[in-house]
Amino acid sequence: MEKLVKEYAVLLNDNLPASSKFWELEKRIKRDKNKPGVCLNLSKQQMLFDIVRLIHDGVITMDDLLDFSDDLRDYVKKVLCSIGG
């Protein structure tokens, strides 16, 4: 979320009219509130996909998975490679 707040600050400090900044910020917040770094519904069935999404969106890194099994890390790497991450 810190990354998003910094992006919003840049937008708000732009030399655009206030109305443009307001509507662009509203659009961004609406889109961003569903990102896994902001809101994530966790379930065992979706755990692997959630980890991949978190890495893909830059919320966590592969280094954060060092305490996880080799199998899990290998699976995440394969999925990330397949989606271009």
Buried (B, 14 or more C-beta within 10 A) or exposed (E): EEEBEEEBEEBEEEEEEEEEBEEBBEEBEEEBEEBBBEEEEEEEEEEEEBBBBBBBBEBBEEEEBEEEEEEEBEBBBEBBEEEEB
